[in-house]
Structures are given as structure tokens and as C-alpha cells.
Amino acid sequence: MSSSAPAPLVPLVVAIDGPSGSGKSSTSRGVAARLGLRYLDTGAMYRGMTWWMLENGVDVSDPSAVAARAREARIESGTDPLAPTITVDGVDVAEAIRGEAVTGAVSPVSAVPEVRAVLLDLQRSIIAADGGIVVEGRDIGSVVAPDAPVKVYLTADPEARALRRAAEEGGSDVAATQQSLLARDKIDSGRTVSPLTMAEGAVHLDTTPYSLDEVIGLVVDLVEAVEASA
């Protein structure tokens, strides 16, 4: 019996890292959908943790306060690339975690070692479940899944990143968005635990001159090449 669904490849992990606005989410979802793999947005998990801290009155500027309660939040991530979900304590927070409050607080929360330890365990448990998976974030190839057979590091020039993010946010001020992204880069790259970095063995892909479909195609080609040589 024929089916329109793509045939899944042999289970594998595709690690896609890079800064905000580089195209990680759209690319990762597209690659996962095209290859019949699961999809995990680890950034949404950190945003979910941040949302929980804000909702529960935790001072997100106090690392000790955040660390003390990091294990209380119950975060669940759906892995369907066509309809990814994120819930915290059973509440759908997919929209709430993209708001200004969470965006402004996610960097300090993400820098807390206890938060990263909690979410690292959760991320690895999801990766280890049945079926291949495309995982996006900032430390996937370097920390979360260092043995992933496919590692990609996406970048784009600051203006292109700002234009993309501003469009996602409904026409935000591009200059202000660019400054915010660069500030986030500085925090993410400079933190002591799991900084944003290109993992050893990763393929660097500057997405600036490419359309989304072209970037997805390039990554799919990388995955299929690895599969063919396995």
C-alpha cells in the first residue's frame, strides 16, 4: 500500500546549532519533515523554563533562586516537525514563550548550570527514544549529542538575521532587533556552561545567500551522504 509520508531513514541524530535568526528552526523542521524524522527545539525548552520561573515569581536575575527551583517545572516537548508542541505543567505555552517577557529573561535563566543540567537530561531522554531526530539549539553538537553523525552550524550576517526575526515578530524594528540579537550572541557565547560554539566536526553553513528551501536541501544532502556512507 502506497503512502505519501516520507520513508524514515535509519535512526540518527542531526544536530543543528547556531545563533538566533540563523534559520535553525525553519531549517530543522523542514529537514525533519522531508526525511521523516522527529524534531526537537531545545530553545523552546529553555524558554519554557523561563516562562515557569516568571509565572512562579522567581527572580530570574538571581542564579541561586533559579537554580533552587529548576527541577520543579514539568516541561514536555512534542516532536512532530509539522506540529511541534511545548507544554509546561500541562499548559500550552507555545505562544507565551515568544513574548517580550520571556525573550528578555531567557539568557540569564539559560546560563544557570542547574537549568542546563535539568534540560540536558530531558533532551537526551527524548533523543534516545525511538526513531531518528533533528535537534536544534546552541550546544547540540558540542554538549547534548556530541556523537551525532551529522552536525551543522548555521550562521547568517547580522542584518539578514534581524530581518528574519523582525518578520517573525510581525514587523519589529529591524535595527533594535539586530542589537538584541547581537547582545544575545555575546551572552550565549560567553557563558561558562555550554557556550554557543561550533562543534568539532560540524559543517558551517552561512544561510545569508540562500532561500529556506535551498538551506533545507543542503542539509538533507549532508544527511543522505552520511547515510549512504554508513
N, C-alpha and C positions, 0 to 999 in steps of 0.2 A: 504494500500500500504506500503510495507516494505521500509526501508531506512537504509543505512549504517551509517548515522550520529548518534552519541550518543544522547540518550534522556536526555534533561536537567533536573537537579534536581530542587526542589523548590528554587526560587531565594534566594541566600545567599551571604555572603561576606566571602571569605577565605583570611586572612591576613598572608602574608609570609614575615618575616623580617630576617635580618642577614647581616653580613659584606660582602664585595666584595670577590668573589671567593668561597663562601659557597655553590653555586649551586642554588641560588634563581631563576634566570631567566629560566634556563632549567627546573627546577622542576615546577615552576609556569606555564609555557607554557604547560608542559606535563599534569599537573593536570587539567588545564582548558580544554585542548583538549579532555582528556579522559572523563570528566564529562559534556561536552557540555556547559561550562561556558565561559563568556568573560574573557579577560586578560588585565591587566594594569601594565606597567612598569613605576613606578614613578621615578626611577633613570634616565630613558631616558628623562623625562620631565626636570629634573634639568640640565642634560647635554644639552638639547635643549636651555634652558635659558642661559646657559654658552656660547654656540655657538653664540647666538644672541648678547650677550654682547661683545664678541671678534670681531664679524663681524662689530659691530657698534662703535668700538673704545673706549669702556668703560674700564676704569682702574679697572680690577677685584680685585686688591689688596686694593681698596678704597671702603669700605662698603657703604659709603654715596652716591658715584657715582652709584654703582649698585642699591641701594635702589631707587634712584631718577628715574630710568628708568625701573624698574621691571615690570610695568604694560603695557609697550609698546609692548612686544613680544606677538605674537599670536601663541600659541602652541596648536597643535591638535594631539591626540593620537588615533590610530586605536586600536580596542580591539579584533581582530581576533587572537587567540593564534597561528594559523598556519601561519599567515602572518601579524604580528604586524607592525604598521607604526608610524612614528613620523615626523611631518612637523612643520616648524617654518616660519610664514609669507608665507605659501604656498609652501615652499621649502622642498623637501625631504632631511632630514639631518641624516637619519639612519646610514649612513657610516661616515659622517663627525664628528658626536658626539663621535665616538670611537677613534678619532685621539689623538695624544700626546698633542696637544694644549688644547683641551677641558679636557682631563684627568687630566692635570696638574693644571687646573683652577677651576674645578667643586667644590672642597671642600670649598674654600673661598666664592664662589658665593652661594653655598647651605647653608652656615652659616648665611647669611643675613636674618634677620627676615622678611623683606618686601617680599623677594623672596619666602620664605616658606609660607607666608600668601597668596600670589597670587596663588601659585601652590596648596596649601591646598584647596582653594575654587574650583579650577578646578578639582582636584582629587575627591572631594566629589560630584561634579555635575555629573561626569562620573559614579561613584559608584551608585548614586541614579537613573540612567537610568534603562530601562527595563532589566531584566534578572540578574541572579547571576553572580558573578565575582571573579576572583582570582587576588589579588593586591599584588605586591611585592615592597619592599623598605626597609627603615631603621626605619620608625616610623609609620608604618601602624597600627599595633595593639595597639600602645601606644597613638597615636595622631589622625591619619587620620580616622580610623574606630575602635575606642576602644570598640564598642559594637559588633564587628564581632563575630559570633558564633564559628568560627574556627580560632585560632591564632597559628602560627607555627614560631619558631625561629630556623633558620638553622645556624649551625656552621661547621667548619672543621679545622683540625690543619693547622698551617701556611704554612707548606711545601706543603700539598695537595692543598690548595687554590692557592698557587703560581704556582704549576704545571698546574692546570686547566686554570688559567688566561694566563699563558705564551703560552699554547697550543692554546687558543682562539686568541691570538695576533700573531700567526704564528711563534712560537719558540723564544719568547723573553727570555732574560737572567733570569733564574729562581731565582737566588739569589737577583738580582736587583728588580725583580717583587715582591718578598716576602717583601723586605724592603719598597717598595712603598705601598703595601697593609697594612703593619703594621702602616706606617705613616698616611694613610687614616683612619685607625681604631681609632688612637689617636685623630685625628681632629673630626671625626664624633661622637665619644663617649664623647668628652669634650666640644662640643659646648653648648651654653646656651639654645638655642631654639631647641626643638625636637631632643635631642641627640639619638644616636644609643643605644638602650637598649632592653632587653627582656620584653615584655608587661606582665602585670599581667594576669594570666590565660593561657599564651602561653605554648605550648608543645615544649620543647627543643629537637632538633634532630641533633645529630652530624653525618654529612654525610660522614665522612672520610672513614669508612669501607664499604660503600655501593656503588653499581652501581647507575647510574641515574635512571634506571627503578625501582630499589628497593626503592629508595627515593620517587619517584612518587607514587609507590604502597602504601607506608606507609602513605603518606599524603592523598591519596584517601581513604584509610581505615578510617582515622580520620574523614574526611568529611562525609563518609557514616554512620559512627557511630553516629555522631551528627544528621544527617538527620533522622536516624532510631529512635532516642530518642526524636525527636521534637514532 
